[in-house]
Amino acid sequence: MAVQIESTPNPNALKFTVGVDVGGPKTFVAGRNDDDPLATALLSIPGITSIFMTADFVTLSKTPDTDWADIAGPAQEILQSHFSD
């Protein structure tokens, strides 16, 4: 299943439905050390501040001054690669 992107009521958060169980609920915050390779990859995208994972989706939050156009594509590629294996 292709990763699908949905808006949320929060303009600084997007929901990425991946179609498989992601585990969780788990939360990751920028600036905190974590050994989760997926979270590390997503948090390396400039502007992402936090990640919430549960059920079959991942919600990314960003800084208010970052444009989703700069985040959504790279995040979708990382998630697609991670969950297609």
Secondary structure as UniProt FT lines:
FT   STRAND          4..7
FT   TURN            11..12
FT   STRAND          13..17
FT   STRAND          26..29
FT   TURN            30..31
FT   HELIX           37..43
FT   TURN            46..47
FT   STRAND          48..54
FT   TURN            55..56
FT   STRAND          57..62
FT   TURN            64..65
FT   HELIX           68..83
//
